[in-house]
Amino acid sequence: MRSERLLSILLLLQTHGRLPAGELAERLEVSVRTVMRDIEALSSAGVPVYTVRGPHGGIALLPGYRTNVTGLTADEARALFVLLSDRAHAELGLGQALGSALRKLMAALPAPHRPDADLASRRILIDPVRWRGGPARPITGPATDLAVLQQAVFTDRRLRLRYRHGRDNRVRSYTLDPYSLVNKAGVWYLVADHRGEPALFRSDRALSAAILDEPVRRRAGLELADVWDGLRRHIDDIPAPLPVTVSVHRDILARFLRIHEADLAGPPPTGLSPDADDRPERVHVELRFRSLAAAELLLAFGTDAEVLTPAELRQALARKAAEAAARYTTGTDHQ
């Protein structure tokens, strides 16, 4: 335990320069007396550490003394700091260990690699947990789009994005202020502000992306972890999900699953080869929605996707269908 603390002191001094004994004690969660004993041990071992008395004093290493992680390229250093989400580490009981390991690694990196490594830790996040327990879907979009998104994130530039939405298949254009890229269960997402509000964009739905010659306008005081956690909770944390069973015609099943991927209550139907002669004409798909109103989007599929349960949703869709039919039978003269 003490050897780990001695290494932590050494790396903290390399990273921050002179530090007061009290601050070291607070960071290491030990007493000042323990810190001073550790400094004596480092000095006895030949480490050129010294103390400066007075109100602006502290503990420091002689200039030029370093221990480096050698042999790392700049790309390798960045790769080490592409992090798993805090939630994943917490679930594994590794939250505190992660902070300690990164502090040591950052201090030991060669100085030219530190800015890129630090930027990677604040701009790229890996979250292996699936949306609402749903399936992980690989991306299908062009790699060039992802490279442009990454460049916008790393250069702090605004982005012009043409994007096809999954729910209604409509194409819209956005001017965005990117925060980061997040890999969620194998799918890359751009986390960005649109008109000052956080939004999430799947990279494989980006039709085109252009970096603007304008600096990014992020909201002050917010980092990737804050914005991502809010967006994730908006999708994952449904207070009272509405379970819905839909009978989907096999001819539109692939499109239906693609559009309602985030609404799946479990794994998608499998073993439905399009070439099989004995495949069923219709397939039951289990979904869940935030509310009855959110589930009314299913009406867009017409009779190709029939809601079986709940009864109140069937009734709501029947009313909407009747209203639409009535409107279309009243004539076309709308002067």
C-alpha positions, 0 to 999 in steps of 0.5 A: 500500500505504501509503495503505491502511495509513494508512486502516486506522490511522485506522479502528482509532483511530476504533473502539477509541480510544487504542491503543498503537503496539505493538498497531497495529504487530501488527494491521497486521503492520509495525514500530513505527517504521513506525507512528510514521512513518505517524502523522507522515504523518497529522498532516501531512495534517491528521488530528488524531492525537496520542500520549500517553507513559507506561505507559498511553499510546498513539495517539489521535484528538482527540475528535469527529473522525470519518469516517462512511459517510453515507446508510446506513439501519440496515437497510442497515448490517445487510445489509452485515454478513450474511456469506458463510461463511469457507469460501466466502471462503477458497476465493476467496482473500479471507479476509484481505481480508474481515476488513480490509474489515469492520474499516474498514466497522465503524469508518466506520459511524455509531455508532447503526448499529454494534450492529445491524451487529455483531449481524447479523455474528454471527447471520446466515450465508450458505453458498452451497455445496450439501450434499454437492454435492447440489441447492439446494432453495428453501424452501416454508414460511411467511415468518412462521415465518422472521420469528419465528425471526429475532426469537428469534435477534436478541433472545436468547430461547429458542424453542418449535418444532413441527417435522416431520422429513424422514426419518420425517415425525413431528412433535416439539416442542422447546425451543431455544436459538438461535444463528443463521440460516444460508442453506445453498444457498438454504435457511434453517436455524435453528442452535440448542442442544437440551438443550445439544447443537447441532442444525439445523432447516430453516425450511420444516419448522417448523410453528409457533414461539413465542418464550419469555419466557426468555433464551437459554442458549447454551454459553459461548465458542461463536460461530456459526462454531464451531457451524455448522462442527461441524454442517456437517461432521457432514453433509458430511464422510462418511469412507467414504460408502456408495453406494446405488442405489434403484429408486423408483416414480414415484408416490412419487418426489417424497416420496422425494426430499424425505425423502432430499434430504440423501442424494442423491449428485448432482442429482435425476432431472429431466424427469419430468413427472407429466403425461407418458404415456411417463414410466417407472414406476420411476426410479433414484436414486443416494444415499449414506449414512454406514453400512449401518445409516443406509441401512436407513431405506429399508425404510420405503418397502416395495416402492415403493423397491427397493434395487438395490445394494449387495448387503449392503444388500439382504441386511440389508433382507431380514433385517429384512423377514423379522423383521417378517413373522415377528413379525406372523404369530405372533399378537396375544396379548401378555399 
